[in-house]
Structures are given as C-alpha cells and as structure tokens.
Amino acid sequence: MSQCCGLQAYNPLNEMCCGLAVKPKPSLNARCCDKEPYDKNTKLCCGGKKLLTRLSPEHLCCFESQFDPSIEKCCQNTCPRIQLKINNSIECEKNLTCPGTSNGNGNNTCGTYKEEEVCCESESEKEVYSKKDGFNCCGHHYYNCSLWYCEERRLRPIDNPAQCKKN
C-alpha cells in the first residue's frame, strides 16, 4: 500500500513525505518541520522551520521559541516576546527594544551590557535586564524570588521564600 511523494512512492508505515522528499519515520507521532521529520512528543516545530527539543508536554511555540502557557504568554510586537504572566494577566506589559543583535539563528545575543545589568539565557533565548535585589535568572527569565523559584529550568510559584536560590 504505497503513497506518492512527488514522483516517488513510499510506504507510509515506516516512511513519510516531508518537503517532497521521502524520509524515515522517527516515530508513530511523526510530523514534518519543513523538510525534516520529527516526533511531536519530544520536539516542537516553531516558525514552520525551527526544530526545538520540547521542554515539557505543555510547552508551545512562540515565534521561533517555546513557552509554558501556564506561567508565560506569547506576545506579538513586544520584546521580550515571551513574558511571565503576572497575576494571571493576559496582557503583554513590556514593550522593550530587543537587546543585542541576532546571531543568524533567530537568537538574541547579549553582547556587551552594563555592570548594573544581568544577562539571563536559555538554549534559545538571551535577555538583558536591569539588576534588582531579590531577583535571579531562570533560563532567559529574570524573576522575583518572593514570587517564583526555578526548578529544572522552569519557573514555579513559590510557597516558601527560603526556596529562592541562584540558578
């Protein structure tokens, strides 16, 4: 039981058609990201072309990055594009000029920054913030230790102020 991929036949049980090319199917949950197959349970295809390792099953794409919709929001026409939800607000509150320059992969690079600033970075994002007492980095987020703590690169609501530690 073959199917066609352009002018080429393939077996959909163990192959798939991505960008008119036959590719081995990586899993039962395979999808195409441009011309590359991926397992949708372990990866995300952001921006239609960029494959990212999924940080959790809840993470979604925000442009070419990923975010956790339970604590973050994806904002259009603002920077940073991924912002923490404060008091469960759905409004995007920051409207900053994106720091640094693009490195060609769509990632911001912190470049040089002032002594009173801090650069927080994750695998796919880097942001420069003004230093504040009681704040720490968790990936590319700069968070208030009295409200959040960082566990396995994810922000969690705090229930004990002693949980605040540098990550």
N, C-alpha and C positions, 0 to 999 in steps of 0.2 A: 504494500500500500504506500506508494511514493507520492510525494508532492513536488511541485516545481518551485525553484528559487531562480528567477530569471530564466535562463535556458538550461539550468542544471536540475536534475532530480535528486531528492534526498529522502531519507527515512525519518519521519517526524518523531519516532520513538527515541532515537538517540542523537539526532541532529536537528539543527534549526537554521532558519534563513535570517541572517542579520545583514542589512545593507546589501542585498543581492549576492551574498556570499554564504556558502554552506559552512557551518561551524559545529563542532561537537557540543552537545547539550550538557551544561555543567551540573544540572540537577532537574528534578521534576518541576521545580518552581522557576524555571529559566525564563528570562526576558532578554530583550536586546536593548543595549545602550549604544546608539549609533550603529557601529559595525561589530560591537563586542557583546557576546553573551555573558550573562551574569545570573547568580542565584538571588532572587529578590528577598530572601530571608536573611542573607548575610551582607548584601550590598545595596546601595541606592544609586540610581541614575539621576543625577542632578543637572539641570540645564540641558537635558537631552544628549549630553556628550560626556559628562564627567562622572566616572565611577568612584564611589566612596565606600569604605568599609562602614557598614551600619553600626552605630554606637549602641543602639538598643532597638528592640522591635517597634518602639513608639516613635523613633526619630523620623522626620520628614525632610524633604528638600526645601531649601530657601535659596533660590537662585542656584549657585554652584556650591553651596554649603549645606549642612544639615543642622536641624534644631529639634529640641524636645518640646512639643506643643503644650505639655503640661506645665512648664515653667517659663517658656520662651515664646516670643512671637516673631513672625517674619514680616518685616516692614519694607514697603516699597518707597523709593525716593528718599530714604533716610540712611544715615550711617551712624553707628553700625546697623546693618540690615537685620541682624538677629539681636533682639533686645530681651532682657528679662521682663517677665510680667510682674508688675508691682501692684499689689492689692487686686490681682486678677483683672487688671485693666486690659482692654483690647486695643487701646490707642497707642500709637508709636510716639514716644515722648522726645527722643533725641533727634536732632537734625544737624549732625556734625559734618564737617568736611572729613572725608576718609583720610586717615593718616597714612603716610608713606606712599609708595608707588607700587604698581602691580609688577610682579616678578615674571609675568608671562603665563603663569598657571591660574590666573584669576585670584591669587592670594595677595593680601596686602603684606608688605614687609615693613617692619617697624622703622628701619633705617636709624637715623640719629634722633635722639629725643633728650629733653632737658632733665637735669638732676631731680627736679620736682615732679617728674612723670615716671610712669611704670609701663612696661610693655608686657602684656599678657598674650600668650599664644597657645593655640591648639594645633592639631595636624594641618588644618586647612585655613585657619584664620589667625590674624595678629591684630591687636588693637592697642593704642596708646591712650592711657588715662592719666589724669592728674592724681598724684599720690594723696591718699587720705588715711588718717589713723583709723584702725579697725577694719580695714579693707584688705583683701587678699585676691590673688589670681586663682582661677579655676579654669584651665584652658584659656580661651580668649576673653573670658568674663572677669570683671573686677567687681567683687561682691562685698556686701556689708556683712561682717561676721556676726552681727547681732541678729540677722535675719536668715542667713543661709550657712551651710557648710558644704565642703567639697568632698565627695566620695567617689572614687573610681572615675574621675574626670567629669562627674555630673553634679550639679548643684541640687541640694536637698534642703527643704525648710528646716530651720533649726528648732530643736526642743530643749537644748541645753547650751547656754552661752560658752561653757568650757570646751565645746566641740570645735571652736574656732582655732584653726592651725594653718600654718603656711603650706601651700601645695604648689 
